[in-house]
Amino acid sequence: MTRVIIVGCGIIGATIAYELSQIPSLTITVLDQQPPAQGSTGAALGVLMGAISHKVRGRAWQLREFSLRRYETLIPELETATGTHIPYNRQGIVLLRLDEDNEAGWRSLAETRQQQGWSLELWDAAQMQTHCPQVAPIVPAVYSPQDRQLHPAYLTEALVTAARGRGVTFLLNTPVEALALDMNISECRGVHTRQGLQEADWIILASGLGTTSLTQDLETPLAVGPVLGQAARLKLSQPMGHPDFQPVITGYDIHIVPLGQGEYWVGATVEFPPDGGELAVNPENLTPVLEGATALCPTLAQAEIVQTWSGLRPRPSQQPAPVIEVIPGATNVILATGHYRNGVLLAPATAERVKVLMGLATDSPLL
Ligand SMILES: Cc1cc2nc3c(=O)[nH]c(=O)nc-3n(C[C@H](O)[C@H](O)[C@H](O)COP(=O)(O)OP(=O)(O)OC[C@H]3O[C@@H](n4cnc5c(N)ncnc54)[C@H](O)[C@@H]3O)c2cc1C
């Protein structure tokens, strides 16, 4: 049996654990210093901007496309395995074209997507009003019917339950203190915890912001820094717009995410640490996001703010997000981290890339 340790039980670690649990020759243990989905994942809005993103080729598009396709099978698979419901909005994303008039650019993207087997609809302002009467600005929009939104914490819980059912061990509330590196053989023997050394043949770091300290002794450490996001849950007495058409609405980089029963998530801020300083949560920074959302959908002015929260997105410094690679100098350690603003979107593709790096997916489209 090949022993695999996964450090981190956010959406990335949980998805890797579940996907690897289908391979009978692996013995898998997931370690996290907290319960599942308490890091960035617990704060995420779960918007999957795939077809509507401007990524059209190379790794960035391949990862998005793989994830979108896998989610269509993964969600029903997990619901059956766990007997739970995972909120999964299949009504797409409407992106308002508020400030720019890049008609030619959007038309070209729609054509590319069509060639790639995906659909994007360009709506003029009148079509937009017909489809989404809750939106005030009279502007054109791009509608992406195959993009999705899901509940990141519920999904993570379902992945954990299903993986556990297939024999994965979860050691929660167990901080990993360091990698047990053996420089002589350029390998890692396992990880050190308070309980001692946990040995493994493969170590996968899905540790988000914790990756910086875990890789600090390596030849090439990976710095993953925080980018703060604040968001809110709003409640109206009834849904806005057509009750049977409730897509995610996006404008000014603000998402209005329908949850059903007149509830919406609204977010999120994108706040970088001040030069040389620490990030602190200032609730006032959420105000422009709420005002922006109300400018998009004025009915939200009547909503009650039921909850506000914040989370820290893990962003790799000096390289593009995400980082999915074998660590130079430790041939059995894989980084699966630094997903910044798209970790929920990219989780299935990340798990697939990890399988490829382990030599377990020789026919993968992500080779
Ligand atoms: C407000 C907000 C909105 C967002 N919206 C979206 C969205 O709409 N769509 C999207 O795709 N993404 C979104 N994101 C980004 C997304 O949340 C992240 O990219 C994703 O959650 C990263 O997942 P992760 O598993 O790598 O990290 P995390 O969820 O942070 O998990 C890492 C885990 O590792 C554990 N860990 C770290 N170090 C150690 C250690 N030494 N020992 C043991 N355990 C350790 C932590 O406890 C944690 O549980 C959003 C983020 C925020 C903050």
The ligand as a MOL file (V3000), in Angstrom:
LIG
                    3D

  0  0  0     0  0            999 V3000
M  V30 BEGIN CTAB
M  V30 COUNTS 53 58 0 0 0
M  V30 BEGIN ATOM
M  V30 1 C -14.6990 36.0990 0.8130 0
M  V30 2 C -14.1700 35.0660 -0.1290 0
M  V30 3 C -14.9020 34.7330 -1.2610 0
M  V30 4 C -14.4380 33.7570 -2.1490 0
M  V30 5 N -15.2180 33.4140 -3.1950 0
M  V30 6 C -14.7870 32.4420 -4.0540 0
M  V30 7 C -15.5950 32.0610 -5.1350 0
M  V30 8 O -16.6930 32.5870 -5.3370 0
M  V30 9 N -15.1360 31.0750 -5.9740 0
M  V30 10 C -13.9210 30.4660 -5.7830 0
M  V30 11 O -13.5800 29.5610 -6.5680 0
M  V30 12 N -13.1380 30.8210 -4.7430 0
M  V30 13 C -13.5290 31.8010 -3.8910 0
M  V30 14 N -12.7330 32.1970 -2.8510 0
M  V30 15 C -11.3700 31.6160 -2.7630 0
M  V30 16 C -11.4030 30.2620 -2.1010 0
M  V30 17 O -12.0440 30.3720 -0.8750 0
M  V30 18 C -9.9790 29.7260 -1.9000 0
M  V30 19 O -9.2330 29.8020 -3.0870 0
M  V30 20 C -10.0490 28.2650 -1.4410 0
M  V30 21 O -10.9250 28.1300 -0.3500 0
M  V30 22 C -8.6840 27.7380 -1.0630 0
M  V30 23 O -8.8720 26.4520 -0.5260 0
M  V30 24 P -7.7460 25.7100 0.3040 0
M  V30 25 O -8.2960 24.3850 0.6680 0
M  V30 26 O -6.4650 25.7660 -0.4520 0
M  V30 27 O -7.4940 26.6470 1.5520 0
M  V30 28 P -8.1960 26.6830 2.9730 0
M  V30 29 O -9.6630 26.5880 2.8530 0
M  V30 30 O -7.6620 27.8960 3.6620 0
M  V30 31 O -7.6980 25.3640 3.6820 0
M  V30 32 C -6.3530 25.1990 4.1010 0
M  V30 33 C -6.4050 24.3280 5.3260 0
M  V30 34 O -5.0800 23.9850 5.7030 0
M  V30 35 C -5.0200 23.9140 7.0980 0
M  V30 36 N -3.6140 24.0670 7.5050 0
M  V30 37 C -2.7560 25.0450 7.1520 0
M  V30 38 N -1.5490 24.8360 7.7240 0
M  V30 39 C -1.6730 23.6930 8.4500 0
M  V30 40 C -0.7770 22.9660 9.2910 0
M  V30 41 N 0.4890 23.3680 9.4890 0
M  V30 42 N -1.2210 21.8500 9.9070 0
M  V30 43 C -2.5030 21.4260 9.7230 0
M  V30 44 N -3.3880 22.0810 8.9580 0
M  V30 45 C -2.9750 23.1960 8.3150 0
M  V30 46 C -5.9030 25.0750 7.5450 0
M  V30 47 O -6.3450 24.8660 8.8810 0
M  V30 48 C -7.0240 25.0150 6.5310 0
M  V30 49 O -8.1280 24.2650 6.9840 0
M  V30 50 C -13.1740 33.1370 -1.9200 0
M  V30 51 C -12.4430 33.4710 -0.7840 0
M  V30 52 C -12.9250 34.4200 0.1020 0
M  V30 53 C -12.1210 34.7400 1.3280 0
M  V30 END ATOM
M  V30 BEGIN BOND
M  V30 1 1 1 2
M  V30 2 1 2 3
M  V30 3 2 2 52
M  V30 4 2 3 4
M  V30 5 1 4 5
M  V30 6 1 4 50
M  V30 7 2 5 6
M  V30 8 1 6 7
M  V30 9 1 6 13
M  V30 10 2 7 8
M  V30 11 1 7 9
M  V30 12 1 9 10
M  V30 13 2 10 11
M  V30 14 1 10 12
M  V30 15 2 12 13
M  V30 16 1 13 14
M  V30 17 1 14 15
M  V30 18 1 14 50
M  V30 19 1 15 16
M  V30 20 1 16 17
M  V30 21 1 16 18
M  V30 22 1 18 19
M  V30 23 1 18 20
M  V30 24 1 20 21
M  V30 25 1 20 22
M  V30 26 1 22 23
M  V30 27 1 23 24
M  V30 28 2 24 25
M  V30 29 1 24 26
M  V30 30 1 24 27
M  V30 31 1 27 28
M  V30 32 2 28 29
M  V30 33 1 28 30
M  V30 34 1 28 31
M  V30 35 1 31 32
M  V30 36 1 32 33
M  V30 37 1 33 34
M  V30 38 1 33 48
M  V30 39 1 34 35
M  V30 40 1 35 36
M  V30 41 1 35 46
M  V30 42 1 36 37
M  V30 43 1 36 45
M  V30 44 2 37 38
M  V30 45 1 38 39
M  V30 46 1 39 40
M  V30 47 2 39 45
M  V30 48 1 40 41
M  V30 49 2 40 42
M  V30 50 1 42 43
M  V30 51 2 43 44
M  V30 52 1 44 45
M  V30 53 1 46 47
M  V30 54 1 46 48
M  V30 55 1 48 49
M  V30 56 2 50 51
M  V30 57 1 51 52
M  V30 58 1 52 53
M  V30 END BOND
M  V30 END CTAB
M  END
